[in-house]
Amino acid sequence: MSVGIVVVSHSEKIADGAVELAAQMAPDVVILPAGGTDDGRIGTSLEKVLAALEQALEQAGGDGAVVITDLGSAVMTAESALEFMGDPPNAVLADAPLVEGLVAAAVAAQGGADVQAVKSAAEAVHGPAGRPAPSPADAVPQGPAAGAAPSYTGDFELVNQAGMHARPAAKIAGGLASLDAEVTVNGVDGASMTALMMLAAGKGSVLHVEAWGVDAERAVNYVGGLVKSGFGEP
């Protein structure tokens, strides 16, 4: 079992297409669309969202579900559905861009992350500006913004033919989002799928990974393992 994901969009076609895309990267994850109105128009449907949520939770076998939406009223519809269900603790709404957030969430769920980690993976694609501010207890300067030296580093050469495209970027971002570490890859946020893709790093390029925090070594080793395995691609 793994965490299920529900995609709420104003457009049935957009919801279906986003699910189809994410399913290519997470074949074992239940990803369900809830797009458009009941009569096929542009809009949202509380009934559709409720049905998808109930199915996702049932098929997830207790692992929970994450909801990802597109625009304003879709968020309101998703919130209403969760409230109608009694705000179950294992069903959460992610504040994330639809496509990038969905792909990152799906990859995290495929890797066995719990519901909160899947939600965090989706929201991490916002980049540093989308991350919550640290609490006063965490105010010790660390990370690149503070100019602190990284706790752990690594250099890894891309061996897969296609280099850093959507699937590898999603795998890196999704996995790093669940770790207690701040990570940069060639100077960009390692938990941002979009930033990683914009590196346009081809086969033979070297990824320089720097990490700060409790899971710094684990984070660098995670990226290194993915790169050395070619992300499971030729």
C-alpha positions in Angstrom: 0.0 0.0 0.0 1.0 3.6 -0.5 -0.5 7.1 0.1 -3.2 7.9 -2.4 -3.5 11.1 -4.3 -6.5 13.0 -5.5 -6.3 15.6 -8.3 -8.9 18.4 -8.2 -9.1 20.6 -11.3 -11.7 22.8 -13.0 -11.1 20.8 -16.1 -11.8 17.1 -16.5 -9.2 16.9 -19.2 -6.6 18.6 -17.1 -7.2 16.3 -14.2 -7.1 13.2 -16.4 -3.9 14.3 -18.2 -2.1 15.2 -15.0 -3.0 11.8 -13.5 -1.8 10.1 -16.7 1.5 11.9 -16.5 2.1 11.2 -12.8 1.2 7.6 -13.2 4.2 7.1 -15.6 6.5 7.9 -12.7 4.6 6.2 -9.9 2.9 3.1 -11.3 2.1 1.6 -7.9 0.4 4.7 -6.5 -3.4 5.3 -6.5 -3.9 8.6 -8.3 -7.5 9.6 -9.0 -8.9 12.6 -11.0 -11.8 14.7 -9.8 -12.1 17.3 -12.6 -14.9 19.4 -13.9 -18.6 19.4 -12.9 -21.0 16.5 -12.8 -22.4 17.5 -16.2 -18.9 17.9 -17.9 -18.6 21.6 -17.7 -15.7 23.7 -16.4 -15.9 23.9 -12.7 -15.6 21.7 -9.6 -17.9 19.1 -8.0 -18.1 18.3 -4.3 -19.6 14.9 -5.2 -16.7 14.0 -7.5 -14.1 15.1 -4.9 -15.8 13.2 -2.1 -16.0 10.0 -4.3 -12.4 10.2 -5.3 -11.2 10.9 -1.7 -13.2 8.0 -0.3 -11.9 5.6 -3.0 -8.3 6.8 -2.5 -8.5 6.3 1.3 -10.0 2.9 0.8 -7.4 1.7 -1.7 -4.6 3.2 0.3 -5.4 0.8 3.1 -4.9 3.3 5.9 -1.9 5.1 4.5 -3.9 8.2 3.8 -4.5 10.5 0.9 -3.1 13.9 -0.3 -5.3 16.3 -2.4 -3.7 18.6 -5.0 -5.7 21.3 -6.7 -5.4 23.9 -9.4 -7.2 27.2 -8.8 -9.1 29.0 -6.0 -12.5 27.4 -6.0 -11.0 23.9 -6.4 -9.2 24.6 -3.1 -12.5 25.5 -1.5 -14.2 22.4 -2.9 -11.4 20.2 -1.6 -11.6 21.9 1.8 -15.4 21.4 1.9 -15.0 17.7 1.0 -12.5 17.2 3.8 -14.7 19.0 6.3 -17.7 17.0 5.2 -15.7 13.8 5.9 -14.9 15.1 9.4 -11.4 16.2 8.6 -9.8 12.8 8.8 -6.1 13.1 10.0 -4.9 10.9 7.2 -6.3 13.1 4.4 -4.6 16.4 3.8 -4.6 19.2 1.3 -1.3 20.2 -0.3 -0.6 23.8 -1.2 1.3 23.0 -4.4 1.3 23.7 -8.1 -0.8 21.1 -9.8 1.6 19.4 -12.3 5.0 19.8 -10.5 3.5 19.2 -7.1 1.6 16.1 -8.3 4.6 14.5 -9.9 6.8 15.2 -6.8 4.1 13.8 -4.5 3.6 10.7 -6.7 7.3 9.9 -6.7 7.5 10.3 -2.9 4.4 8.0 -2.5 6.0 5.5 -4.8 9.1 5.5 -2.6 7.0 4.7 0.5 6.7 8.1 2.1 4.0 8.7 4.7 1.1 11.1 4.1 2.9 14.2 5.6 6.1 13.5 3.7 4.1 13.2 0.4 2.4 16.5 1.2 5.8 18.1 1.9 7.2 16.7 -1.3 4.4 18.4 -3.3 4.8 21.7 -1.5 8.6 21.7 -1.7 8.4 22.4 -5.5 7.6 26.0 -4.6 11.3 26.3 -3.7 12.7 28.1 -0.6 10.0 30.8 -0.7 7.4 28.1 -0.2 8.9 26.6 2.8 7.7 27.4 6.3 9.7 29.9 8.3 11.9 28.3 11.0 10.7 28.4 14.6 12.8 30.3 17.1 14.2 27.0 18.4 15.6 26.4 14.9 17.1 29.8 14.5 20.7 28.7 14.6 22.2 29.9 11.3 22.8 27.1 8.8 22.6 26.4 5.1 23.8 28.5 2.1 21.8 31.6 3.1 23.8 31.8 6.3 27.1 31.2 4.6 27.7 28.1 6.6 29.9 25.4 5.2 28.0 22.3 4.0 27.9 19.4 6.4 28.3 16.9 3.6 29.0 17.1 -0.2 29.3 14.8 -3.2 30.0 15.0 -6.9 28.1 12.6 -9.2 28.2 12.2 -13.0 25.0 11.7 -14.9 25.1 8.4 -16.7 21.5 8.1 -18.0 21.1 9.0 -21.7 18.4 11.8 -21.2 20.2 13.5 -18.2 18.2 15.7 -15.9 14.6 15.6 -17.3 11.3 15.5 -15.4 11.5 12.0 -14.0 15.0 12.3 -12.4 14.2 15.8 -11.2 11.0 14.5 -9.5 12.8 11.6 -7.9 15.4 13.9 -6.4 13.0 16.6 -5.3 10.5 14.1 -3.9 13.0 12.2 -1.9 14.8 15.2 -0.5 11.6 16.9 0.6 11.1 14.2 3.2 14.5 14.6 4.8 15.6 17.0 7.5 18.2 18.7 5.3 18.7 21.7 3.1 20.3 20.6 -0.2 21.6 22.3 -3.2 22.4 20.7 -6.5 24.8 22.8 -8.7 23.7 25.8 -6.6 19.9 25.4 -6.9 17.3 24.0 -4.4 17.5 20.2 -4.5 13.8 20.0 -3.4 12.6 22.0 -6.3 11.7 19.9 -9.3 11.5 23.0 -11.5 14.9 24.3 -10.5 16.5 21.0 -11.1 15.0 20.7 -14.6 16.2 24.2 -15.4 19.8 23.0 -14.9 19.4 21.3 -18.3 22.2 18.9 -17.2 22.9 16.3 -19.9 24.6 13.0 -19.8 28.2 13.3 -18.6 27.4 16.5 -16.5 28.5 16.4 -12.9 26.1 17.3 -10.2 27.7 18.9 -7.2 25.6 18.3 -4.2 25.9 20.2 -0.9 23.8 19.5 2.2 23.2 21.0 5.6 21.3 19.6 8.5 20.6 16.4 10.4 20.1 14.3 7.3 22.8 15.9 5.3 24.8 12.7 4.7 21.7 10.7 3.9 20.5 13.4 1.4 23.8 13.4 -0.5 23.9 9.6 -0.5 20.3 9.5 -1.7 21.1 11.8 -4.7 24.3 9.9 -5.4 22.5 6.6 -5.4 19.9 7.8 -7.9 22.5 9.3 -10.2 24.8 6.2 -10.2 21.8 4.0 -11.0 20.9 6.2 -13.9 17.5 6.8 -12.2 16.5 3.3 -13.4 16.8 4.5 -17.0 19.0 3.4 -19.9 
